[in-house]
Amino acid sequence: MQGTTIVAHFRNVNAADHFYWFNMPESGDTELHAEAAKADWVRTDEWRTRPSHVFSTAVALSANDQGDSVTGSLHFSWELSGSGWATCRIWDGSTKHRDLVSYCTNALADLLKGVTGLYGPHGIQRFSFDLEPAEARWILRRRNSDVHITIRRFPDMSTSFDAPDGTGTLVWTSTRPRTSLAHAVLVAAEKVRRTHGEDGYLQKWRLHAFPTTELETLRHLHLAADDCALQH
């Protein structure tokens, strides 16, 4: 197996998936030893950053394992991008959405509480981000163990807050397992706290403290109800 690159696709029980490849040493040894292979990985949403000849094989190998879009991976990030602003990104392996969110609302806390509500008796959760002046409204609909995520945009939050959902422009939608959504949001929020600390968060977000209670409440429900095997 001299000079051979082996490509593999892995997806765990929480629908988080990666590509792996192993560059075999040119030792002349044709037996595969894990410790002799140099392994690397990449999330499926980043596959275009890797050599095309590697991933043309990887995509072909994993095509039959993709199944319905409900089982695909979900990635989410929340980054403080300036004084009183946060960049929110969500993508599901095929489509992406990005918003620049204002501190005029307690946005991260509202997000955490909205996802937490999916573990309660009400099957629909709504919350909005102020984009100054636009409104980005998230509607989460629980469907058994999955969640249908819809983001609608309204031109002026000062006049649209009570407007019916259907009057907003649909800008992103996806259906994913509840465990994937909860885990992605937890990881993103925890990264914010780890990066800035609670004091640093308040200095940058200004009007609202870091939502520690909301984060820990979601973590407790997620671990208790979803049997998540990923690292927390």
Disulfide bonds with the S-S distance in Angstrom:
none
